[in-house]
């Protein structure tokens, strides 16, 4: 990850609400860590453990906000950043100092990708029905998509115009699977080939909306 040299700050990422009730999250890699503020607590976590303290009220600075407790200081400012390990982008940067240790990272509410090309997604719900597993995914490359929706592998060209996805013709294998996987596959193929609308519930949640079916996907790459 590239580190920006700024007075009193190291590169990182975060988001927060602008309202009086602060809600905040940040995370970092190299090493892995996270800080969250929710329900009156400020929680620091790592794979080795962590701790929680009463959440402070933030105060504004010239370029953002700062959260200060005896053990944690977190300063966020408005500048887009990337976590350096994925293509996720975030609207702010932070510097976290935990028990005297300076941490760099990214976090908060991720921004929606600028393009679908080069992204991968796990299908997590089909028309409100939760699904999971390696057989439920979509991958978008430059001008081409591939994936599975419960059973057969499929692929074909795709394009985006405005908020509409056009896909096909899609070529699929011809394996028979048990229900409800075949039903899931038929629903997803129908949506993909029907020019669904594209929207984002948040930066890591993609919604493909067809005439009768909504597909919810969570970003994997």
C-alpha positions in Angstrom: 0.0 0.0 0.0 1.3 3.5 -0.8 1.5 5.7 2.2 0.7 9.4 1.8 3.1 11.6 3.8 0.8 14.2 5.5 1.3 16.1 8.8 0.4 13.9 11.7 -1.3 11.4 9.5 -0.7 8.0 7.8 -2.7 6.5 5.0 -5.8 4.5 5.9 -9.5 4.5 5.1 -12.8 5.0 6.9 -16.3 6.2 6.8 -18.6 7.8 9.3 -22.0 9.5 9.5 -22.2 13.2 9.5 -24.9 13.2 12.1 -24.5 13.7 15.8 -24.6 10.0 16.4 -21.3 8.7 15.2 -21.0 5.4 13.4 -17.7 4.4 12.1 -15.7 1.5 10.7 -12.1 1.1 9.5 -9.8 -1.9 8.8 -6.3 -2.4 7.8 -4.0 -5.0 6.2 -0.3 -5.6 6.9 -1.2 -6.3 9.7 -4.9 -7.1 9.7 -7.0 -4.9 12.1 -10.3 -3.2 12.4 -11.9 -0.5 14.5 -15.6 0.0 14.7 -17.8 2.5 16.6 -21.3 1.3 17.2 -23.9 1.3 20.1 -21.7 3.5 22.3 -18.6 1.3 22.0 -15.3 1.7 20.1 -13.9 -1.8 19.4 -10.4 -2.7 18.1 -9.9 -6.2 16.8 -7.0 -8.2 15.3 -6.6 -11.9 14.6 -4.8 -12.1 18.0 -7.5 -10.4 20.0 -8.6 -6.9 20.8 -10.5 -4.7 23.2 -13.4 -2.3 23.5 -13.7 1.1 25.2 -16.6 3.6 25.5 -17.0 5.4 22.2 -15.9 9.1 22.2 -17.7 11.9 20.5 -15.9 13.0 17.4 -14.8 16.5 16.8 -14.2 18.2 13.5 -10.7 19.1 12.2 -9.7 21.2 9.2 -9.9 18.2 6.9 -12.1 15.7 8.6 -12.8 14.3 12.1 -10.9 12.9 15.0 -11.9 10.3 17.6 -9.8 10.2 20.8 -9.7 7.9 23.8 -7.0 7.0 26.2 -5.9 4.0 24.1 -7.1 4.8 20.6 -6.8 7.9 18.5 -8.4 7.8 15.1 -8.2 10.7 12.6 -10.1 10.6 9.3 -10.1 13.0 6.4 -11.9 13.2 3.1 -9.6 11.6 0.5 -10.4 8.5 -1.6 -8.2 5.5 -0.9 -7.8 1.8 -1.7 -6.9 -1.0 0.7 -4.0 -2.2 -1.5 -5.2 -5.8 -1.5 -8.5 -5.6 -3.4 -10.0 -3.2 -5.8 -12.3 -1.8 -3.1 -12.2 2.0 -2.8 -13.2 4.1 0.2 -14.2 7.8 0.5 -11.8 8.7 3.4 -8.4 8.1 4.9 -7.5 7.6 8.5 -4.6 7.3 10.9 -5.1 5.0 13.8 -2.8 5.0 16.9 -3.6 2.1 19.2 -1.6 1.9 22.5 1.1 3.9 20.8 1.1 1.7 17.7 0.5 3.5 14.3 -1.7 1.5 11.9 -2.4 2.0 8.2 -5.4 0.5 6.4 -8.7 1.0 4.8 -12.3 0.5 5.9 -15.8 1.9 6.2 -18.5 1.8 3.6 -16.8 0.8 0.3 -17.6 2.8 -2.9 -19.3 1.1 -5.8 -16.9 -0.1 -8.5 -16.5 2.3 -11.4 -16.9 -0.7 -13.8 -18.0 -4.3 -13.6 -15.1 -5.5 -15.7 -12.5 -7.2 -13.4 -14.9 -7.8 -10.6 -16.2 -11.0 -9.1 -19.4 -11.6 -7.1 -21.0 -14.2 -4.9 -24.7 -14.7 -5.4 -26.3 -14.4 -2.0 -30.0 -14.2 -2.6 -32.4 -14.9 -5.5 -35.7 -13.2 -5.2 -35.3 -13.0 -1.4 -34.2 -16.7 -1.0 -30.7 -16.9 0.5 -28.2 -19.1 -1.4 -24.6 -19.8 -0.8 -21.7 -22.0 -1.9 -19.1 -22.1 -4.7 -21.8 -22.9 -7.3 -23.3 -19.4 -6.9 -21.1 -16.7 -8.4 -20.6 -14.3 -11.3 -17.3 -13.0 -12.8 -17.0 -10.1 -15.2 -14.0 -9.6 -17.4 -13.6 -7.1 -20.3 -16.7 -7.7 -22.4 -17.4 -11.2 -21.1 -19.1 -12.7 -18.0 -19.1 -16.2 -16.6 -20.5 -18.0 -13.6 -22.8 -20.5 -12.0 -26.2 -20.1 -10.4 -26.5 -23.4 -8.6 -25.8 -25.9 -11.3 -24.3 -25.4 -14.8 -21.4 -23.2 -15.7 -22.2 -20.5 -18.2 -20.5 -17.7 -20.1 -21.0 -15.2 -22.8 -20.6 -11.5 -23.8 -22.0 -8.7 -21.8 -22.2 -4.9 -22.0 -23.5 -2.0 -19.8 -25.5 0.9 -21.1 -26.5 3.4 -18.4 -28.0 1.3 -15.6 -28.8 -1.7 -17.8 -26.8 -4.9 -18.3 -27.1 -6.7 -21.6 -25.8 -10.3 -21.7 -25.8 -13.1 -24.2 -26.1 -15.2 -26.0 -25.0 -17.3 -22.9 -23.6 -20.8 -23.5 -24.1 -23.3 -20.6 -23.2 -26.8 -19.8 -26.1 -29.3 -19.7 -25.8 -31.0 -16.4 -29.0 -31.8 -14.4 -29.1 -30.9 -10.7 -31.5 -31.4 -7.9 -33.9 -28.7 -6.9 -33.8 -25.9 -5.8 -30.6 -25.4 -7.7 -32.2 -25.9 -11.1 -34.9 -23.4 -10.2 -32.3 -20.9 -9.1 -30.4 -21.3 -12.3 -33.5 -20.7 -14.5 -34.3 -17.6 -12.5 -30.8 -16.1 -12.8 -30.4 -16.9 -16.5 -33.8 -15.3 -17.1 -32.7 -12.1 -15.4 -29.3 -12.0 -17.1 -30.8 -12.5 -20.6 -33.6 -9.9 -19.9 -31.4 -6.8 -19.7 -31.7 -6.3 -15.9 -31.1 -3.0 -14.2 -27.9 -2.5 -12.2 -27.8 -0.8 -8.8 -25.8 -1.0 -5.6 -27.2 -1.3 -2.1 -23.7 -0.3 -0.9 -20.2 -0.5 -2.4 -20.0 -4.3 -2.0 -23.6 -5.3 -2.7 -24.8 -5.5 -6.4 -28.4 -5.8 -7.3 -29.6 -7.1 -10.6 -33.3 -6.5 -11.1 -35.3 -8.3 -13.7 -39.0 -8.0 -14.6 -39.9 -10.4 -11.8 -36.8 -11.4 -10.0 -34.1 -9.6 -7.9 -30.6 -11.1 -7.6 -28.4 -9.9 -4.7 -24.7 -10.3 -5.0 -21.8 -9.7 -2.6 -18.5 -8.6 -4.0 -15.7 -11.2 -3.7 -13.0 -9.6 -5.9 
